[in-house]
């Protein structure tokens, strides 16, 4: 997925200095304060993001984890007053235990989706035989992420679009490696994401995924959508307009939502839209949003080596036939049809080599 935003642009937080006539203090949402990898004492992004929920009409943007935010519709004053008059402590509500169980189930489901994504699309570089020139962001231990499912056969090759090293995501060009040089990473997450059942499962999934990668986006990213249990498809969100307004007023940089909402990708009034179809595309969108440099690793092409070996075997066979012909010539018993026999052998070996090489290319892609 291509990168439609300018990395050098800081997200707009909004101007809270205007006098609204309301004495209520704006709420402050804490974000993870990112540190520079080379100079840890230098802070790259602000540690906090001021967000005034009163300035957002009908909705709030609430933090989940790893600079991922979710959409939560704002309740009406009448609903809040009714709850306050009936129950003083929310833990005494009759459905409190059921809600806690639903939250835990939603959290487990999001964590499971993130772990399944890692098993299917993520590998760790275990052998650098194919790497001709070493690179700081591409070496042994680097996490490699593919848009396609990584083949299970060790003879196959896999193409990767992103690499993660030391909490930094880079985009890859032309990275196609043999599966035999890779291993399935054993990634774990101790994250206890804040979950509200209804409309934010994709945000929780992305938060767990970034926590597995140990990546903190430098810009706040908001996500909206409920994931289907069996297909991982993002369901239609009827409150998309309120979500976009809340994201814009809350200072978000990127927003991820369902493609079914018929809103095009790109930058709209300073907000970068990422319409996606399912959980996998949501993961690719967030990786594209947080990726930085483009790395084109210098790799060995196994297919070309295979073709060279095939032609070398043909040359050796022809050399053996030539030696045999010379021996026959010295022995004064040259067969009359030997030249035609050699020609047939050359054609057969040429056709076989091309056929085998074409087959290897199909496996190699």
Buried (B, 14 or more C-beta within 10 A) or exposed (E): BEBBBEEEEEBEBBEEEEEEEEEEEBEEBEBEEBBEEEEEEEEEBEEEBBBBBEBBEBBBBBBBBBBBBBBBBBEEEEEEEEEEEEEEEEEEEEEEEEEEEBBEEBBEBBBEBBBEBBEEBBBBBBEBEBBEEEBEBBBEEBBBBBBEEBBEEEEBBBBBBBBBBEEBBBBBEEBBBBBBBBEEBEBEBEBEBBBBBEBBBBBBBBBBBBBBBBBBBBBBBBBBBBBEEEEBBBBBBEBBBBBBBBBBBBBBBBBBBBBBBEBEBEEEEEBBBBBBBBBBBBBBBBBBBBBEEEBEBEBEEBBEEBBEEBEEEBEEEBEEBEEEBEEEEEEEEEEEEBEEEBEEBBEEBEEEBEEEBEEBBEBBE
